[in-house]
Amino acid sequence: MIRHAAWILVALALVLGAEIAEAAEWGGIKPGDSTMDTVRARFGPPSQTKTEKIEGYDTSQWLYEGPRAPGGIQRLVVDFGFLVDGAFRPQMVRAFRLEPKPGIFTRAMVLAGWGEPTRVSPVDQLPRTFFYDDGLLIHFDKDGQQVESMLFVVPQTPKDGGGAPPR
């Protein structure tokens, strides 16, 4: 119980410390800013690595699971390789996905930490999904209360220039 409460406090501190205009981040990783060195320094060597060619570029993926996964997380998947101003940066974090253990992130915690989402999936669509323009996509379980996965990407700008209503 104490460990669970400590994770909640750490998660909230990370979330509340981020500026609204900044990209969503977790555990010191921020897509479009962090690098392989950042991830390695924070989490150590991955459990598994993969390389893949995407749109002609060599990309990498690091997987942390089992004893190598961060506390409270079942799986952390980090994708590297990002095109910035026409230059490909193979060491830069493009995106990462968290798969937390049950009870680590709940709907109430997400709303307290990240606020109201920019958009949500239709009520009848499962799994329930929250979209945040600062680069976060959250999938909830069938009851819409427990987070199943969190995908962090670079900030998203809506095509119409403004965020859609949150409902």
C-alpha atoms as one frame of an Amber mdcrd trajectory, in Angstrom:
protein
   0.000   0.000   0.000   2.844   2.414   0.843   4.604   1.544  -2.420   1.370
   2.199  -4.348   0.928   5.584  -2.636   4.545   6.504  -3.367   4.054   5.797
  -7.083   0.937   7.948  -7.094   2.873  10.844  -5.559   5.769  10.423  -8.012
   3.392  10.296 -10.989   1.500  13.370  -9.842   4.701  15.301  -9.157   5.952
  14.561 -12.666   2.654  15.550 -14.219   2.050  18.698 -12.205   5.601  19.896
 -12.726   5.240  19.931 -16.519   4.278  23.123 -18.290   1.106  23.085 -20.389
   2.970  24.082 -23.587   5.498  21.289 -23.144   5.137  17.794 -24.506   3.679
  15.195 -22.207   6.409  13.238 -20.470   6.851  10.483 -17.929   9.831   9.265
 -15.946  12.101  11.916 -17.426  11.388  10.836 -21.014   9.932  13.357 -23.472
   9.363  12.487 -27.147  11.191  14.808 -29.517  13.624  15.830 -26.781  15.007
  12.765 -24.958  17.623  10.453 -26.457  18.873   6.890 -26.065  21.392   8.177
 -23.531  18.579   9.753 -21.474  16.588   6.500 -21.472  19.641   4.338 -20.686
  20.673   6.646 -17.815  17.163   6.555 -16.350  16.221   2.878 -16.846  19.436
   1.024 -17.664  19.796  -1.442 -20.514  16.559  -2.727 -22.093  15.283  -6.303
 -21.855  15.137  -6.486 -25.635  15.958  -4.338 -28.663  14.676  -4.319 -32.235
  15.624  -2.396 -35.335  13.319  -1.666 -38.237  13.362   0.392 -41.387  10.456
   2.873 -41.440   9.975   5.093 -44.481  13.585   4.448 -45.456  15.049   5.286
 -42.038  16.673   2.864 -39.582  14.740   3.051 -36.310  15.185   1.269 -32.990
  12.838   0.046 -30.291  13.751  -0.773 -26.710  11.550  -2.948 -24.541  11.639
  -2.963 -20.737   9.640  -5.714 -19.046   9.874  -8.087 -16.142  12.609  -7.058
 -13.690  13.870  -4.369 -16.123  10.514  -2.552 -16.226  10.162   0.539 -14.035
   8.284  -0.004 -10.742   4.525  -0.210 -11.217   4.882  -0.788 -14.960   4.372
  -4.113 -16.731   5.995  -2.969 -19.965   7.726   0.138 -21.295   8.331   0.341
 -25.060  10.503   3.203 -26.370  10.702   3.994 -30.102  13.724   5.897 -31.424
  14.287   7.704 -34.700  12.776  11.097 -35.391  12.788  13.445 -38.386  13.453
  17.031 -37.224  13.676  19.909 -39.709  14.521  17.477 -42.504  17.285  15.734
 -40.537  16.796  12.208 -39.225  17.927  11.739 -35.636  18.169   7.998 -34.936
  18.949   8.435 -31.197  15.949  10.694 -30.426  12.814   9.330 -28.729   9.926
   9.361 -31.213   7.332   7.828 -28.890   6.980   5.542 -25.905   4.228   3.384
 -24.475   3.590   2.485 -20.853   1.528  -0.511 -19.834   1.003   0.040 -16.095
   0.126  -2.636 -13.598  -3.545  -2.582 -12.513  -4.365   0.259 -10.122  -1.238
   2.310 -10.851  -3.066   4.840 -13.068  -6.810   5.303 -12.716  -9.187   7.645
 -14.538  -9.319   9.948 -11.486  -5.507  10.112 -11.333  -5.272  10.898 -15.042
  -7.807  13.721 -14.721  -6.057  15.089 -11.622  -2.629  14.918 -13.273  -3.205
  15.750 -16.939  -6.572  17.522 -16.672  -9.498  17.207 -19.042  -8.558  15.612
 -22.354  -8.698  17.542 -25.611 -10.914  14.814 -27.086 -12.383  11.507 -25.958
 -13.579   8.470 -27.865 -17.346   8.044 -28.286 -19.029   6.700 -25.148 -19.992
   3.429 -26.873 -16.452   2.802 -28.173 -14.298   0.470 -26.103 -11.653   0.749
 -24.913 -12.390   4.295 -23.796  -9.666   6.645 -25.008  -8.497  10.120 -23.980
  -6.538  12.293 -26.447  -4.325  15.183 -25.316  -2.848  17.624 -27.844   0.367
  17.818 -25.809   1.167  14.295 -26.993  -0.650  11.744 -24.864  -3.153   9.029
 -25.794  -4.624   6.974 -22.946  -6.586   3.716 -23.309  -8.746   2.619 -20.386
 -10.164  -0.811 -19.562 -13.716  -1.811 -20.534 -15.097  -0.057 -17.438 -13.243
   3.132 -18.321 -11.575   3.362 -14.890  -8.157   1.654 -15.086  -5.464   2.729
 -17.546  -4.370  -0.111 -19.836  -1.825   1.860 -21.847  -0.425   5.361 -22.259
   1.196   6.434 -25.522   3.434   9.500 -25.364   4.272  11.250 -28.650   5.346
  14.732 -29.744   2.671  17.413 -29.209  -0.218  17.205 -31.634  -1.661  20.286
 -33.299  -5.258  19.949 -34.505  -5.692  20.733 -38.222  -8.282  23.423 -37.452
  -5.836  25.197 -35.138  -7.859  24.629 -31.980  -8.707  21.766 -29.736 -11.994
  19.955 -30.103 -14.436  20.030 -27.204 -13.595  17.360 -24.623 -16.863  15.470
 -24.996
